[in-house]
Amino acid sequence: MAYGKRELEGVATLADIEALPEGVVGEIIDGTLYAHARPGGGHVYFGLRLFGELDAPFQLGNPGPGGWWLMVEPGIQVPGSPEFVPDLAGWRRSRVPTLPERQWTTPPDWVCEILSPSTRAYDRRIKRPFYARIGVQHLWFIDLEERTLSIHQQSAGRWLELGIYGEGDTLIRAAPFEDIELRLGWLWRSVQQSA
């Protein structure tokens, strides 16, 4: 199932997401419900591996600078969008000093979307401009088919591409986590070529 825009009467609500069939996930972006198939195993596994690379240095500060809250598939709520779920997201603790007890209501500082056949167009055409509008400063796209990581930073409401890295790039420094070298080559080894 490719991503689909669900035509509803009025503005979509969380009840519309709950009414989706099993195996279909939904998000509400600017009042519109978008639905797509649940991600495949390679997609989920790569996201968990990337989270593992960033967790110790940036969330736990051991070894590393700390100063971040990092989450896998957090539910986030902002005006007009009562539920959207990036694959990975991070908040600087200088902006969000304590972990929210329930829903995240502050837009993240960093988002990573893992592109898959069911979400590629949606992530690029719908979520990318949405993230710029709500103030996300850093956006990463992991393309499992092309085996690339593209790094973007927002400037004056537009995304600037800072770099594209492939599976041959073993160690990289990528904003906003440039304090450490990311073992990108090691991450690609975890995913089969056909993921």
Secondary structure, DSSP 8 states (H G I E B T S, - for coil): ---EEE--SSS--HHHHHTS-TTEEEEEETTEEEEEE---HHHHHHHHHHHHHHIIIIII-TTS---EEEEES--EEETTEEEE--SEEEEETTT--S--SS-B-S--SEEEEEE-TTTHHHIIIIIHHHHHHHT--EEEEEETTTTEEEEEEEETTEEEEEEEEETT--EE--TT-TTS-EEHHHHHHTS-TT-
